Amino acid sequence: MRRRRNIILRGYKCHVLLVDYVTEEAVKILRLLHIQNLRQLQSQINEALVIVQNVTANPKTDQRLGKIGR
């Protein structure tokens, strides 16, 4: 279950010129939700990269192919 947190929106800027206070607060909320979704997506991408790297990173070597000297 997710932990709920109260966020004070006064600390966030809207960066959009809006006259209506309610619309400005809604834009702030939507922006925060978008950032949260992007963070979740980044975590999923990182997990996928780890899986791919675990499959492709094979430290085994074939010593028959190696050459020493000339």
C-alpha positions in Angstrom: 0.0 0.0 0.0 1.3 3.4 -0.9 2.1 5.9 1.8 0.2 9.2 1.3 2.1 12.5 1.7 0.7 15.9 1.9 2.5 18.3 -0.5 2.4 22.1 -0.1 1.9 23.4 -3.6 3.0 27.0 -2.7 6.6 25.9 -3.0 6.2 24.9 -6.7 6.1 27.3 -9.6 3.6 26.8 -12.4 5.8 28.4 -15.1 2.6 29.1 -17.1 0.8 32.4 -17.0 -2.6 31.7 -15.6 -5.1 34.1 -14.0 -7.2 31.4 -12.4 -5.8 30.1 -9.0 -7.7 26.8 -9.3 -6.3 26.1 -12.8 -2.8 27.0 -11.7 -3.0 24.5 -8.8 -4.4 21.9 -11.1 -1.4 22.4 -13.5 1.0 22.0 -10.5 -0.7 18.8 -9.5 -0.6 17.4 -13.1 3.1 18.3 -13.4 3.9 16.5 -10.2 2.0 13.5 -11.3 3.8 13.5 -14.6 7.2 13.7 -12.9 6.2 10.8 -10.7 5.2 8.7 -13.8 8.5 9.6 -15.4 10.4 8.4 -12.4 8.6 5.1 -12.4 9.3 4.7 -16.1 13.0 5.5 -15.6 13.1 2.8 -12.9 11.5 0.3 -15.2 14.0 1.2 -18.0 16.9 0.8 -15.5 15.5 -2.7 -14.5 15.3 -3.7 -18.1 18.9 -2.5 -18.8 20.1 -4.6 -15.9 18.4 -7.7 -17.2 19.8 -7.2 -20.7 23.3 -6.5 -19.3 23.1 -9.7 -17.2 22.2 -11.7 -20.3 24.8 -10.1 -22.6 27.7 -9.7 -20.2 29.4 -13.0 -20.4 32.9 -12.9 -18.8 33.8 -16.4 -20.1 36.7 -16.4 -22.6 37.9 -18.9 -25.1 41.6 -19.1 -24.5 42.1 -21.0 -27.8 41.4 -17.7 -29.7 44.0 -15.7 -27.7 47.5 -15.1 -29.0 50.5 -14.4 -26.9 53.5 -12.6 -28.5 53.7 -12.4 -32.2 
